[in-house]
């Protein structure tokens, strides 16, 4: 498993989610992508004039595939959102659906939450898939960072052993740097312990959009 696990400052994440590109040009090779930060990969492909078609395709993908999945539901604590002008999809899965308390090995039932994302790795660089692990603020700083590193690796390893191409899968460990809510109650800490999966349009999607049609 290539070592792509990095921490990210709050400022850098805000730049990424605001849509501000910090790259002079899109990276072309996966070995170059391996060296990029979370924010850089998130902004590594510019849809340009194809932005409307890409956005429409992503909205359709969210509605017809992700939101209809029987596991990725609000009842299970999962959410599906769109960021960066609705070009990037973000699926949030509670950590307790994937791991036992303080554990770094995936639960046997975790596969039903990860299985839907294999489709986004079948065609190289159709998507750049970021798996981003978060935790709450309990325990030492070293413990929190190590926990999210090992959990992100476990998720990435699951995809590697599931028979899909993982050249465009990028795991990141955020520790407790980006909480959704203040870590001041049990319920809030539970919300902050989560996996986020970012579905970022890749170069292949843009090329298909230039031909007037996108399909998986």
Backbone bond lengths (Angstrom), bond angles and torsions (degrees), N, CA, C in turn:
res aa  C-N    CA-C-N  psi(-1)  N-CA   C-N-CA  omega(-1)  CA-C   N-CA-C  phi
1 X - - - 1.465 - - 1.523 109.74 -
2 X 1.338 118.19 120.82 1.450 119.48 -179.59 1.525 110.28 -64.49
3 X 1.309 116.87 147.84 1.454 121.20 -175.31 1.526 109.74 -89.17
4 X 1.334 116.46 94.94 1.456 121.41 -179.97 1.517 111.30 -113.93
5 X 1.295 117.13 7.46 1.450 120.07 -173.12 1.518 110.39 -78.98
6 X 1.321 114.68 118.41 1.455 120.39 -176.23 1.513 109.18 -136.96
7 X 1.326 116.31 154.81 1.451 119.91 171.96 1.509 108.44 -93.56
8 X 1.334 116.27 163.01 1.448 121.32 -172.63 1.514 109.43 -140.00
9 X 1.311 117.60 133.72 1.459 119.80 177.90 1.510 110.32 -74.54
10 X 1.332 115.89 156.89 1.465 121.21 178.66 1.525 110.40 -60.67
11 X 1.328 117.35 -38.13 1.462 120.42 -179.42 1.522 110.48 -61.75
12 X 1.323 117.11 -45.10 1.456 120.95 -178.64 1.512 111.15 -63.22
13 X 1.338 117.63 -39.20 1.458 119.72 179.10 1.511 110.55 -65.85
14 X 1.332 117.86 -39.57 1.461 120.92 179.16 1.519 110.68 -61.86
15 X 1.339 116.78 -38.64 1.462 120.11 176.42 1.519 110.08 -61.81
16 X 1.329 116.30 -43.47 1.462 120.63 -177.71 1.506 111.30 -64.32
17 X 1.344 117.47 -46.81 1.455 120.33 -175.21 1.521 111.80 -73.26
18 X 1.313 116.82 -23.07 1.456 119.84 177.76 1.515 111.90 -77.01
19 X 1.322 116.45 -11.50 1.456 120.22 177.20 1.510 113.74 91.41
20 X 1.338 118.21 7.59 1.451 120.24 -179.25 1.509 111.29 -77.19
21 X 1.318 117.62 115.75 1.457 120.60 -179.40 1.514 110.18 -72.45
22 X 1.335 116.85 136.51 1.455 120.49 177.72 1.523 110.38 -118.70
23 X 1.343 115.33 17.67 1.461 119.98 177.82 1.522 110.10 -113.60
24 X 1.329 117.69 142.11 1.463 119.27 175.08 1.517 112.31 -71.59
25 X 1.341 117.23 -27.82 1.465 121.60 -179.85 1.514 108.18 -161.52
26 X 1.334 116.81 160.32 1.461 120.67 179.89 1.527 110.30 -69.08
27 X 1.329 116.02 136.91 1.453 119.97 175.86 1.521 109.43 -71.09
28 X 1.346 116.98 145.97 1.451 120.34 -173.10 1.522 113.09 -106.97
29 X 1.323 118.27 -23.51 1.450 120.34 -174.59 1.520 110.32 -118.29
30 X 1.328 115.31 148.54 1.452 118.66 -178.57 1.523 111.89 -65.09
31 X 1.347 118.57 -30.71 1.458 118.23 178.96 1.523 110.56 -68.78
32 X 1.335 117.92 -28.94 1.456 120.99 174.09 1.523 109.95 -71.87
33 X 1.298 116.11 -40.46 1.460 120.15 179.40 1.521 111.41 -62.51
34 X 1.308 116.60 -33.57 1.459 121.12 -179.12 1.521 112.71 -58.47
35 X 1.323 116.46 -24.51 1.457 120.67 -176.84 1.527 113.02 -91.89
36 X 1.328 117.41 -2.79 1.457 120.62 -174.84 1.523 111.97 -86.76
37 X 1.315 114.94 154.05 1.458 121.60 175.13 1.526 109.82 -78.71
38 X 1.313 115.16 171.02 1.459 120.88 176.48 1.528 110.83 -53.92
39 X 1.331 117.14 -51.17 1.462 120.96 -177.01 1.519 111.43 -62.55
40 X 1.331 116.94 -37.33 1.464 120.35 -179.66 1.521 111.71 -66.85
41 X 1.326 117.25 -42.80 1.468 119.10 178.52 1.521 110.31 -67.23
42 X 1.315 116.09 -39.35 1.464 120.10 -179.77 1.523 111.11 -58.71
43 X 1.320 116.90 -32.10 1.464 121.75 -177.60 1.524 112.85 -111.93
44 X 1.325 117.35 23.21 1.461 120.63 -172.04 1.519 114.74 -81.57
45 X 1.320 118.08 -12.65 1.471 120.90 -179.92 1.521 109.02 -127.53
46 X 1.299 116.47 125.15 1.458 122.55 179.33 1.528 108.88 -98.14
47 X 1.347 118.42 116.37 1.470 119.54 -179.26 1.510 113.61 -69.55
48 X 1.322 117.55 -17.38 1.460 120.61 176.59 1.520 113.28 56.02
49 X 1.328 115.36 -131.27 1.465 120.48 -177.27 1.527 112.07 -71.19
50 X 1.328 116.74 -10.93 1.470 120.72 -178.30 1.531 111.90 -89.73
51 X 1.316 117.04 7.58 1.459 120.52 -171.78 1.529 112.64 -57.88
52 X 1.317 117.90 -40.69 1.468 120.14 -177.62 1.521 111.46 -65.67
53 X 1.326 116.91 -42.10 1.464 120.48 179.67 1.523 110.56 -67.95
54 X 1.329 116.57 -40.62 1.466 120.33 177.58 1.522 110.56 -62.27
55 X 1.314 117.06 -44.69 1.461 121.14 179.62 1.530 111.02 -62.08
56 X 1.324 117.06 -43.24 1.467 120.67 178.98 1.521 110.83 -62.71
57 X 1.337 116.33 -42.58 1.463 120.19 178.77 1.531 111.05 -62.99
58 X 1.312 117.23 -43.23 1.453 121.22 -179.85 1.530 111.62 -65.50
59 X 1.300 117.22 -40.65 1.465 120.40 177.47 1.524 110.85 -63.41
60 X 1.331 116.29 -39.15 1.462 120.47 177.64 1.523 111.04 -67.44
61 X 1.316 116.23 -39.68 1.468 120.47 178.44 1.526 110.87 -63.28
62 X 1.314 116.27 -41.90 1.465 120.34 178.71 1.521 111.15 -64.04
63 X 1.319 116.36 -44.75 1.471 120.79 -176.00 1.527 112.79 -73.30
64 X 1.329 116.47 -43.69 1.460 120.44 -171.60 1.525 114.27 -88.50
65 X 1.322 117.71 -20.33 1.461 120.42 -176.48 1.527 111.80 -117.34
66 X 1.309 116.85 -61.55 1.462 119.93 -172.42 1.527 112.96 -70.38
67 X 1.319 116.88 -48.22 1.463 119.58 -177.17 1.526 112.68 -72.62
68 X 1.313 117.22 -14.43 1.468 120.52 177.04 1.518 112.63 -95.81
69 X 1.322 116.51 -3.84 1.455 119.41 179.33 1.521 109.67 -70.34
70 X 1.310 116.86 133.85 1.466 121.08 -173.86 1.525 113.21 -72.74
71 X 1.340 117.13 -12.70 1.461 120.16 179.78 1.523 112.76 -99.97
72 X 1.321 116.83 -33.15 1.465 121.07 -177.07 1.523 110.19 -86.31
73 X 1.322 115.86 60.27 1.459 121.78 -173.07 1.531 111.38 -113.19
74 X 1.319 115.75 161.88 1.463 120.48 176.00 1.517 110.61 -62.96
75 X 1.328 116.97 -32.44 1.469 120.29 178.36 1.525 110.91 -60.88
76 X 1.323 116.96 -29.46 1.465 121.78 176.89 1.521 112.32 -93.00
77 X 1.332 116.30 5.84 1.452 120.77 178.90 1.514 114.46 82.09
78 X 1.333 117.00 10.01 1.467 120.92 -177.93 1.524 110.98 -91.07
79 X 1.320 115.77 149.93 1.459 121.16 176.34 1.530 109.38 -134.87
80 X 1.326 115.19 154.06 1.464 122.59 175.03 1.522 107.08 -126.26
81 X 1.327 116.54 120.20 1.457 121.45 -177.99 1.522 109.69 -129.05
82 X 1.330 115.74 168.27 1.465 121.96 176.33 1.521 108.85 -128.45
83 X 1.339 116.21 135.88 1.458 121.49 179.29 1.525 109.24 -129.47
84 X 1.332 116.21 -178.85 1.461 124.08 179.89 1.519 110.79 48.55
85 X 1.329 113.93 65.54 1.469 120.55 -179.48 1.519 112.06 59.10
86 X 1.326 116.08 29.99 1.467 123.88 176.47 1.523 112.72 66.46
87 X 1.329 116.61 23.63 1.457 120.57 177.61 1.533 111.93 -91.39
88 X 1.326 116.99 -24.58 1.461 122.68 -176.14 1.522 109.41 -113.20
89 X 1.335 116.16 128.75 1.460 121.13 177.29 1.519 109.87 -94.67
90 X 1.328 116.09 140.72 1.461 122.00 178.73 1.527 108.44 -128.03
91 X 1.319 115.95 119.23 1.466 121.59 177.30 1.527 107.83 -108.20
92 X 1.329 116.17 127.41 1.460 121.63 179.60 1.519 109.65 -108.38
93 X 1.328 115.87 129.37 1.465 122.85 -179.89 1.524 107.99 -123.87
94 X 1.330 119.03 126.09 1.467 119.82 178.30 1.522 111.47 -58.78
95 X 1.327 116.34 140.27 1.459 120.32 -179.13 1.519 111.85 -60.30
96 X 1.347 117.10 -30.81 1.479 119.11 -177.83 1.519 113.02 -71.44
97 X 1.335 117.81 -9.28 1.463 120.66 173.27 1.529 111.32 -84.92
98 X 1.327 115.59 -12.41 1.460 120.91 -175.93 1.520 113.38 -115.43
99 X 1.344 116.64 -31.69 1.461 121.83 -174.46 1.525 110.97 -134.98
100 X 1.331 115.99 149.84 1.435 120.87 169.31 1.518 109.93 -74.48
101 X 1.349 118.96 166.13 1.465 121.96 -179.67 1.529 111.67 -54.55
102 X 1.319 116.62 124.88 1.470 124.18 177.60 1.528 113.87 62.39
103 X 1.332 116.82 15.42 1.458 120.99 -178.29 1.530 110.96 -99.34
104 X 1.321 115.99 154.29 1.462 120.63 179.12 1.528 112.55 -118.70
105 X 1.316 116.94 0.98 1.462 120.60 173.35 1.525 108.90 -96.28
106 X 1.324 115.60 135.76 1.463 119.72 -178.81 1.526 111.44 -63.99
107 X 1.322 115.52 141.40 1.459 120.34 172.39 1.528 109.17 -65.65
108 X 1.295 116.33 154.50 1.470 120.03 177.98 1.519 110.98 -60.76
109 X 1.332 116.25 -32.52 1.467 120.82 -178.63 1.523 113.16 -80.67
110 X 1.336 117.68 -5.30 1.461 120.43 -176.39 1.524 111.81 -64.33
111 X 1.317 117.30 -28.73 1.465 120.49 -175.21 1.523 112.62 -59.35
112 X 1.323 117.27 -30.56 1.468 118.02 -178.48 1.529 112.10 -69.67
113 X 1.332 116.76 -20.95 1.460 119.96 175.93 1.527 111.89 -87.96
114 X 1.313 117.27 -25.81 1.466 121.26 -178.30 1.526 113.06 -92.20
115 X 1.299 116.68 -28.36 1.466 122.19 -176.81 1.530 113.39 -51.56
116 X 1.353 120.13 -42.31 1.467 119.22 -177.44 1.518 114.47 -59.90
117 X 1.329 118.45 -19.06 1.460 120.76 -174.59 1.523 113.52 -90.85
118 X 1.320 117.33 -5.17 1.456 119.91 177.35 1.527 110.78 -63.02
119 X 1.311 117.78 -31.53 1.459 121.57 -178.22 1.528 111.97 -61.23
120 X 1.328 116.43 -26.63 1.466 120.21 -176.83 1.523 112.97 -84.20
121 X 1.322 116.61 -0.20 1.465 121.32 178.82 1.525 112.48 -115.32
122 X 1.323 116.90 -1.23 1.465 120.26 -175.53 1.520 112.23 -67.68
123 X 1.322 117.51 -37.31 1.462 121.62 -178.56 1.522 108.68 -109.40
124 X 1.334 118.15 114.29 1.459 120.79 -174.65 1.531 113.54 -53.46
125 X 1.310 114.80 128.07 1.465 125.04 176.96 1.520 114.07 62.91
126 X 1.334 117.07 19.49 1.460 118.93 165.24 1.527 107.25 -68.84
127 X 1.319 114.64 -40.57 1.467 121.77 173.97 1.522 109.44 -131.70
128 X 1.317 115.35 152.80 1.453 122.53 164.81 1.527 105.57 -108.72
129 X 1.325 114.85 111.65 1.463 121.33 -171.07 1.529 109.24 -100.27
130 X 1.318 116.50 117.19 1.456 122.18 179.60 1.523 108.72 -104.83
131 X 1.330 116.60 123.61 1.467 120.65 174.64 1.525 107.09 -106.52
132 X 1.320 115.54 117.49 1.464 121.84 -168.76 1.522 109.44 -122.77
133 X 1.327 115.85 116.99 1.461 121.17 -175.37 1.526 110.94 -100.37
134 X 1.344 115.10 134.85 1.469 122.25 179.34 1.530 109.85 -126.00
135 X 1.333 115.86 158.53 1.464 120.39 172.09 1.524 109.32 -139.19
136 X 1.333 116.66 -176.41 1.461 120.49 176.58 1.530 108.92 -91.28
137 X 1.347 116.90 -165.46 1.466 119.52 -175.07 1.526 113.72 -102.17
138 X 1.329 117.71 17.14 1.458 119.81 179.63 1.528 110.24 -84.37
139 X 1.334 115.73 149.45 1.459 120.54 -177.98 1.518 111.62 85.06
140 X 1.320 116.44 174.11 1.458 120.97 -179.08 1.520 110.91 -72.55
141 X 1.320 115.73 162.75 1.459 120.02 178.45 1.527 111.32 -59.67
142 X 1.332 115.83 -42.37 1.467 119.98 179.65 1.518 110.77 -63.70
143 X 1.321 117.17 -41.02 1.472 120.64 179.28 1.528 110.55 -62.96
144 X 1.324 116.89 -45.55 1.465 120.44 -177.77 1.521 111.33 -62.88
145 X 1.316 115.47 -43.73 1.461 118.39 -179.53 1.527 110.83 -66.16
146 X 1.321 116.67 -44.41 1.462 120.05 -179.68 1.526 111.15 -62.84
147 X 1.329 116.41 -38.63 1.468 120.64 179.80 1.516 111.02 -60.98
148 X 1.330 116.61 -47.20 1.469 118.19 -177.65 1.532 111.76 -72.16
149 X 1.338 117.02 -32.19 1.466 119.54 175.67 1.525 110.15 -62.04
150 X 1.320 117.03 -49.90 1.468 120.26 -176.58 1.523 111.54 -67.76
151 X 1.331 116.92 -35.15 1.468 119.07 178.27 1.526 111.12 -70.39
152 X 1.323 117.61 -41.25 1.466 119.82 177.23 1.525 110.61 -62.86
153 X 1.325 116.91 -39.65 1.461 120.69 176.61 1.529 111.11 -62.91
154 X 1.334 116.13 -39.87 1.468 119.75 -179.65 1.526 110.84 -62.81
155 X 1.330 116.76 -41.27 1.466 120.42 178.81 1.525 109.93 -66.14
156 X 1.340 117.01 -46.01 1.466 120.17 179.05 1.523 111.11 -61.80
157 X 1.322 117.11 -40.37 1.464 120.68 178.84 1.527 111.35 -64.01
158 X 1.318 116.69 -34.84 1.479 119.86 178.20 1.527 109.69 -60.70
159 X 1.313 116.86 -44.15 1.468 119.51 178.84 1.529 110.72 -66.66
160 X 1.317 117.14 -39.06 1.469 120.22 -179.48 1.518 111.80 -61.27
161 X 1.319 116.54 -36.01 1.468 120.34 -177.10 1.527 112.62 -91.95
162 X 1.336 116.81 2.70 1.465 119.34 -177.06 1.523 112.83 -97.14
163 X 1.321 116.43 3.12 1.456 119.04 173.98 1.511 115.97 92.57
164 X 1.339 118.09 12.33 1.464 120.14 177.70 1.520 109.72 -108.64
165 X 1.335 115.31 158.64 1.454 121.51 177.40 1.524 108.98 -75.64
166 X 1.329 117.30 123.40 1.469 120.69 -176.72 1.531 112.64 -107.63
167 X 1.340 117.47 20.19 1.462 119.75 178.51 1.524 111.98 -59.83
168 X 1.327 116.25 -29.87 1.460 120.42 -177.33 1.532 111.81 -112.19
169 X 1.317 114.97 29.62 1.465 122.22 173.02 1.528 107.79 -107.99
170 X 1.319 116.51 128.79 1.461 121.03 -174.22 1.525 110.62 -130.16
171 X 1.348 117.67 109.86 1.465 120.68 179.23 1.530 112.01 -88.87
172 X 1.323 115.81 141.33 1.459 122.05 177.81 1.532 109.61 -136.28
173 X 1.324 115.10 146.06 1.460 121.95 177.58 1.522 108.46 -115.11
174 X 1.337 116.83 120.74 1.461 121.46 -175.44 1.524 113.97 -105.32
175 X 1.333 117.75 -3.91 1.462 120.76 -176.26 1.537 108.63 53.76
176 X 1.331 117.78 -130.04 1.470 120.83 -179.92 1.527 110.70 -110.92
177 X 1.334 117.47 23.07 1.461 121.08 -173.56 1.526 113.94 -67.43
178 X 1.337 117.44 -29.77 1.476 120.54 -172.75 1.534 110.13 -124.84
179 X 1.319 119.03 70.15 1.471 119.41 179.96 1.526 111.56 -69.39
180 X 1.326 116.00 144.82 1.466 120.02 174.21 1.518 110.66 -73.89
181 X 1.326 115.14 -37.56 1.468 122.93 -177.10 1.527 108.10 -139.79
182 X 1.337 118.54 163.02 1.465 120.06 177.79 1.530 111.40 -59.82
183 X 1.317 116.32 142.17 1.461 121.15 179.89 1.533 110.90 -83.76
184 X 1.319 115.88 56.61 1.465 119.11 -173.51 1.526 114.16 -112.18
185 X 1.328 117.60 -1.87 1.461 121.08 175.49 1.526 108.71 -140.86
186 X 1.324 116.27 163.44 1.460 120.39 177.40 1.519 110.50 -59.97
187 X 1.345 116.10 -43.10 1.466 120.20 -178.37 1.527 111.42 -63.70
188 X 1.334 116.45 -40.48 1.459 119.25 179.65 1.524 111.87 -67.93
189 X 1.312 116.61 -41.21 1.468 118.73 178.21 1.524 110.51 -62.71
190 X 1.324 116.21 -35.92 1.461 120.16 177.95 1.527 110.59 -64.52
191 X 1.319 117.96 -38.82 1.465 121.69 178.21 1.529 111.62 -65.64
192 X 1.322 115.75 -35.81 1.460 119.54 -177.56 1.529 113.04 -74.04
193 X 1.315 117.29 -20.80 1.471 120.64 176.10 1.521 107.38 -83.21
194 X 1.344 116.19 104.78 1.462 118.59 -169.88 1.521 111.64 -158.50
195 X 1.333 114.20 160.00 1.458 122.63 168.36 1.520 107.69 -109.33
196 X 1.325 116.66 131.11 1.458 121.43 172.57 1.523 108.26 -111.86
197 X 1.325 115.98 132.69 1.465 121.29 177.18 1.529 107.37 -115.55
198 X 1.327 115.27 116.14 1.464 121.92 -179.46 1.523 108.98 -97.84
199 X 1.318 116.06 125.77 1.467 122.41 177.55 1.519 108.02 -105.03
200 X 1.335 114.77 96.42 1.462 122.18 -173.36 1.528 109.43 -99.80
201 X 1.329 119.21 126.15 1.469 120.13 177.94 1.525 111.52 -55.53
202 X 1.332 115.88 132.82 1.457 121.56 178.65 1.512 111.91 -100.40
203 X 1.340 115.26 -178.90 1.463 120.08 -177.98 1.527 112.16 -61.78
204 X 1.330 117.49 -34.67 1.461 120.48 -179.27 1.523 111.00 -64.35
205 X 1.346 116.58 -38.34 1.459 119.23 177.88 1.527 110.78 -64.64
206 X 1.319 117.03 -40.71 1.460 120.22 -179.98 1.522 110.46 -64.84
207 X 1.339 117.21 -40.69 1.459 120.60 178.60 1.521 111.28 -62.47
208 X 1.327 116.62 -39.93 1.468 119.71 177.85 1.529 110.61 -66.76
209 X 1.335 115.77 -37.89 1.461 119.55 179.14 1.525 110.72 -63.75
210 X 1.332 117.06 -35.29 1.468 120.18 178.57 1.522 111.58 -63.57
211 X 1.345 116.27 -26.18 1.469 120.53 178.31 1.530 111.40 -87.86
212 X 1.353 115.49 -0.82 1.456 119.83 174.22 1.497 115.84 93.33
213 X 1.337 118.22 2.55 1.454 119.18 -178.24 1.523 109.39 -153.15
214 X 1.342 115.62 136.15 1.461 121.00 176.84 1.523 107.66 -120.78
215 X 1.319 116.24 133.58 1.470 120.39 176.05 1.504 108.87 -150.36
216 X 1.320 116.09 145.74 1.458 121.37 174.70 1.527 109.77 -89.84
